[in-house]
Each structure stands twice: as structure tokens, then as C-alpha cells.
């Protein structure tokens, strides 16, 4: 399909392991967002890319979280030394540039840290 | 402080009836945007409707309409003629005027169940 895809859909990690979550946005979408959604809560903003530039990383909870989008398309969210509190669904969204309305979200990656 | 409040954790509605999901927000900006998203059990967030703070008319998209009351800072979602497929979590979200992109804050959500 032509939507936003994320992989893996599910990830189980042992505490202390590093993980990498991938997002493939809709082709041509300039804007890319990462959100973290804890169980039973609304998504919380993590970071924003405009093409390859990371313009806002104010929502990243610690320096263990790192995101990149080197060629302005695929993005990777990396979490180092995972902790149990990192367990959540990580949502990626993309959109055309501007504030015209809603984004297109991917299905999310459910991360469980044991 | 909570910027988006959704006071109804769970709602039930009979199929084919209308339902209103409440949302109140808090901002000191004059320019802002309000969104509603639907999240089915599959997990994907689906954009439903958008209202800009300067829009004079309430937004409508098919069976969805946004009852925007600026003075009360409320942006309730009205779903007309509910369908079984409307059963999902619904999130109200706000973009404040400071950013040039849709950096939105989401509310805690309301779970809607449509009863046959």
C-alpha cells in the first residue's frame, strides 16, 4: 500500500538492550513525526523532521533516545540501554509541509522491555 | 497542566444514533488548531477533522462535525448516525500557534462503543 509503514510491529527487548525502530513515510512527505503512546494514554510528541533536518527533538525523554532521517525519507528511532519505562507503542506519522490538517500515521511498533 | 481534557473515559451509543464526545482545551495563543483522531483496536491513528481557531464556521467531514465554542474553549466531536465501525478510541488534539508545523498535544482519549 501507499501508507506509512513501520517495522518491526512488535519488539521485545531485555532491559539494557539497544533497539532500532524503522519508519517508511509516504513518498514525498516532507514532514515526519515520532510519537510515544503509553498504554491507555494519548500519544506524546517525541521529535520532528523536515526532510533530513531534525527541527524539534524537545520530546525525547532522555539522551538514550536518538532519531535520524539521513536522506529525508526513511527514519529510524533508536533507543539505547532500554528501560522498562520505555515500554510503549511508538508511532510514526508523515505529512506534507505546513499546518493544513492531519497527518498519516503508521500502525506503530509495540516495544516491550522485560 | 493538562492542555487537553476529555472527561469521558468511555461512552456507549446505540447504532444509528448521534453521539457527542467532549473536549476542552487550554491555551493563551490566539492562533491554534484543533484536531480529532480515531484509533481503532488495530492501533493506527486516523485523522478525522480539523478546526482552525480563526475559522468562523464549524468544521464538518461527512458524518463528523466539530462543535467549536471558542469562548468556552471547547471542541466537541459529533458523530451522526453511528456505525459499528465507529467503535474505537477518539483523541482530541491541539496545535498551538508557536510552531510552523503540526506539533500537537493529544488528550487522554475517549473509548466509544457502538451497540447494535
Interface residues (C-beta under 8 A of the other chain):
Chain A: X31 X33 X41 X42 X43 X44 X45 X48 X50 X55 X56 X89 X91 X93 X95 X97 X98 X99 X100 X101 X102 X103 X104 X105 X106 X107 X108 X110
Chain B: X4 X33 X35 X37 X42 X43 X44 X45 X46 X47 X48 X50 X91 X93 X95 X99 X100 X101 X102 X103 X104 X105 X106 X107 X108 X109
